[in-house]
């Protein structure tokens, strides 16, 4: 394991969060006296305020619309436990291990900003879970994205006090039993600590960071596949000329063109007499490049969120003030995910259209129908069904690209009357990423098949593939060219796994 992310000292980035979630780097919690003093100042201020009988939302009052209900001092420690319990109504599949690690790291980092009124003890128990890879079972469904991710984060909070199931060493167990085995007592919340864990954007933020990282790889791979398909279709490589993109200088669009151009040979051996290729080839930089043009803004939104104090209320020892606000609102994450899923779904659509050109002998410039490698064309149908499947995956991706923010609902007695829906948008984006990765998996096999046919027919020569030859050879390492019809599911799943592991050269 190379490198360590130190919470409380290092800035959280998409890259180091993803690496930590994948266990490629380690995580530690800062324990310097300065950091400890900064954190401990929060609960100390709360104690001082409580002595003065000043109201603090969620400490001396009920939650949400129930904030008009006063809590007796003897219930200050019972209230946070009840908060974790009544939010235990999540449904759907559980988040995978990487996502749970990521959401715990994000939540730890936001609490480590020092404005949530939590103790060093709380940070240490969350870090203990991260350090020992104790992963709460967190259902994906049940959050409207404000007040933050209350329901999914309640599963983390409840795990800390020993009342929730966790995944530990590939076995589902009660967190209390795991803690006992490791010599730790279940945690006991201070008055605001359960609210501080739950009332924030850590789940949507973690999912968004993972989705962005995957989308970036998919965009890069789509450029490589476009280059392969341009070669296979005897396309006009001048569509990606550097000068062309100097005349409409969107930087991301130019970068996509450069990636495609770099993957192509300097001068293909075939003579392309087509002046203009179909839009799915010619306009590929305009579709894929949109990701590169907006990625810095998306990155800024995601990383600002994960390095901020985003619960409510905020406790500021510097001014000895309590600020009641709405930083749990996930609008920036929802906007980012709604935008990203639109871009990624359009990349799926682009590659779907390119595949449609490859399999159709009216447009594929001499390739066999359906890219069959068999001489018995009447009996073999090659990639026909794969193209149908790709169309299905693409349609589902496009359907899921509908903006989630427009479905804001009034909830919780009209207290939460405008909510972000950021968590659902982030989950939608991950689903679109998966569908798009399936489209790219099929596209890789089809591009390989088409180029293999050209090479066998000596229409392309060895060495004619430019830098795309690296990807071609990577596919050749597991995919046997299709001759007589055979099921391709196993090959597709292998290609998809390699995409998810980011093995292909981009």
Buried (B, 14 or more C-beta within 10 A) or exposed (E): EEEEBBBBEBEBBBEBBBBBBBEEBBBBBBEEEEBBEBBBBBBBBBEEBBEEEEBBBBBBBBBBEEBEEEBEEEBBEEBBBEBBBEBBEBEEEBBBBBBBBBBBBBBBBBBBBBBBBBBBBBBBBBBBBBBBBBBBBBBBBBBBBBBBBBBBBBBBBBBBBBBBBBBBEEEEBBBBEBBEEEEBEBBBBBBBBBBBBBBBBBBBBBBBBBBBBBBBBBBBBBBBBBBBBBBBBBBBBBBBEEEBBEEEEBEBBBBBBBBBBBBBBEEBEBEBEEEEBBEBBBBBBBBBBBBBBBBEEBBEBBBEBBBBBBBBBBBBBEEEEBEEEEBBBBBBBBBBBBBBBBBBBBBBBBBBBBBBBBBBBEEBBEBBBBBBBBEEEEEBBBBBEBBEBBBEBBBBBBEBBBBBBEEBEEBBEEEBEBBBBBBBBBBBBBBBBBBBBBBBBBBBBBBBBBBBBBBEEEBBEEEBBBBBBBBBEBBEEEBEBBEEBEEBEEBBEBBBEBBBEBEBBB
